[in-house]
Amino acid sequence: MNQLPRIERFLTQSNKLLHIFIALALLAASVLVVVQFILQVWNTLQTGNFTRGFLTALGNLFVLWILSSLISAEVRWLKTGIFDVLVFVEVVLITLLRQLVILPVESGGNINAWAWAYGLITLAILAVGIVYYLMRRDPPPPVDDPI
């Protein structure tokens, strides 16, 4: 029975190391997205296709926003041991908003062919927005024993 606290401590420390690794991997991905954004802006200036370039660069910024939210969640978890599920709702909402912005670029300007998908994404944003509002409205009760 004396081994249980030692194993629990080892697992807790291992979990913290894994979260540090995840945070560093998210940081590396963020740097790559910033580089991709800069290259996209440069390519847009070279080709002169400003509408497509702007929307694609905006899509990259949405990805950067997602990564920033996840890094913030990891930092919060490392400090407090509490992970807020609302972060995943935010990520889904940002991803859907990105899809709404990128869809005209992917459709090649033929938005009529993509009207059904555009409508479904809009409805999904509305549904996730309602979930986000309901979750934000009532904060969770405080946790006495964080991991």
C-alpha positions as CSV (number, residue, x, y, z in Angstrom):
1,M,0.0,0.0,0.0
2,N,3.0,2.4,0.5
3,Q,3.7,2.2,-3.2
4,L,0.4,3.9,-4.2
5,P,1.4,7.5,-3.3
6,R,4.8,7.1,-5.0
7,I,3.1,5.8,-8.2
8,E,0.5,8.6,-8.1
9,R,3.3,11.2,-7.7
10,F,5.2,9.6,-10.6
11,L,2.1,9.6,-12.8
12,T,1.3,13.2,-11.9
13,Q,4.9,14.4,-12.7
14,S,4.8,12.4,-16.0
15,N,1.5,14.0,-16.9
16,K,3.0,17.5,-16.3
17,L,5.9,16.7,-18.5
18,L,3.6,15.5,-21.3
19,H,1.6,18.8,-21.0
20,I,4.9,20.8,-21.2
21,F,5.7,18.8,-24.4
22,I,2.2,19.6,-25.8
23,A,2.6,23.3,-25.0
24,L,6.1,23.3,-26.7
25,A,4.7,21.5,-29.8
26,L,1.8,24.0,-30.0
27,L,4.4,26.8,-29.8
28,A,6.4,25.3,-32.6
29,A,3.2,24.9,-34.7
30,S,2.4,28.6,-34.0
31,V,5.8,29.7,-35.3
32,L,5.3,27.6,-38.5
33,V,1.8,29.2,-39.0
34,V,3.4,32.7,-38.6
35,V,6.0,31.8,-41.2
36,Q,3.2,30.5,-43.5
37,F,1.3,33.7,-43.0
38,I,4.3,35.8,-43.9
39,L,4.9,33.7,-47.0
40,Q,1.2,34.0,-48.0
41,V,1.3,37.8,-47.7
42,W,4.5,37.9,-49.7
43,N,3.0,35.6,-52.4
44,T,-0.1,37.8,-52.5
45,L,2.0,40.9,-53.0
46,Q,3.9,39.2,-55.8
47,T,1.0,37.7,-57.7
48,G,-1.5,40.6,-57.1
49,N,-4.4,38.2,-56.3
50,F,-5.4,40.2,-53.2
51,T,-8.8,38.8,-52.5
52,R,-7.7,35.2,-52.5
53,G,-4.5,36.0,-50.7
54,F,-6.3,38.1,-48.0
55,L,-8.8,35.3,-47.3
56,T,-6.1,32.6,-47.2
57,A,-4.0,34.8,-44.9
58,L,-7.0,35.4,-42.7
59,G,-7.5,31.6,-42.5
60,N,-3.9,31.3,-41.3
61,L,-4.7,33.8,-38.6
62,F,-7.7,31.8,-37.5
63,V,-5.4,28.8,-37.1
64,L,-3.0,30.9,-35.1
65,W,-5.9,32.0,-32.9
66,I,-6.8,28.3,-32.3
67,L,-3.2,27.5,-31.3
68,S,-3.1,30.5,-29.0
69,S,-6.2,29.3,-27.2
70,L,-4.8,25.8,-26.8
71,I,-1.5,27.2,-25.5
72,S,-3.3,29.4,-23.0
73,A,-5.3,26.3,-21.8
74,E,-2.1,24.4,-21.4
75,V,-0.5,27.2,-19.4
76,R,-3.6,27.4,-17.2
77,W,-3.5,23.7,-16.6
78,L,0.2,23.7,-15.7
79,K,-0.5,26.6,-13.2
80,T,-3.7,25.3,-11.6
81,G,-4.2,21.7,-12.7
82,I,-7.6,22.7,-14.0
83,F,-8.6,22.3,-17.6
84,D,-11.6,24.2,-18.9
85,V,-13.7,22.2,-21.4
86,L,-14.9,25.6,-22.8
87,V,-11.6,25.8,-24.7
88,F,-12.7,23.0,-27.0
89,V,-16.0,24.8,-27.7
90,E,-13.9,27.9,-28.6
91,V,-11.7,25.9,-30.9
92,V,-14.7,24.4,-32.7
93,L,-16.3,27.9,-33.0
94,I,-13.0,29.4,-34.4
95,T,-12.6,26.5,-36.8
96,L,-16.2,26.9,-38.1
97,L,-15.6,30.7,-38.6
98,R,-12.4,29.9,-40.5
99,Q,-14.3,27.5,-42.7
100,L,-16.9,30.2,-43.4
101,V,-14.2,32.6,-44.5
102,I,-12.2,30.0,-46.5
103,L,-15.2,28.5,-48.3
104,P,-15.4,31.2,-51.0
105,V,-11.7,30.7,-51.8
106,E,-12.2,26.9,-52.0
107,S,-15.2,27.2,-54.2
108,G,-13.3,29.3,-56.7
109,G,-16.0,32.0,-56.6
110,N,-18.8,29.6,-57.5
111,I,-20.5,30.0,-54.1
112,N,-23.9,28.8,-55.6
113,A,-22.5,25.2,-55.8
114,W,-21.5,25.5,-52.1
115,A,-24.6,27.2,-50.8
116,W,-25.7,24.0,-48.9
117,A,-22.3,23.7,-47.2
118,Y,-22.3,27.4,-46.4
119,G,-25.8,27.1,-44.8
120,L,-24.8,24.1,-42.8
121,I,-21.6,25.8,-41.5
122,T,-23.7,28.9,-40.6
123,L,-26.2,26.7,-38.6
124,A,-23.3,24.9,-36.9
125,I,-21.8,28.2,-35.9
126,L,-25.2,29.2,-34.5
127,A,-25.5,25.9,-32.5
128,V,-22.0,26.1,-31.2
129,G,-22.4,29.7,-30.3
130,I,-25.5,28.9,-28.2
131,V,-23.6,26.1,-26.4
132,Y,-20.7,28.6,-25.8
133,Y,-23.1,31.1,-24.4
134,L,-24.8,28.6,-22.1
135,M,-21.5,27.3,-20.8
136,R,-20.2,30.9,-20.2
137,R,-23.4,32.0,-18.5
138,D,-23.1,29.6,-15.6
139,P,-19.4,29.2,-14.5
140,P,-18.5,25.7,-13.1
141,P,-18.4,25.3,-9.4
142,P,-14.9,25.6,-7.8
143,V,-12.8,22.4,-7.6
144,D,-11.4,21.6,-4.2
145,D,-8.8,19.1,-5.2
146,P,-7.1,19.9,-8.5
147,I,-5.0,17.1,-10.0
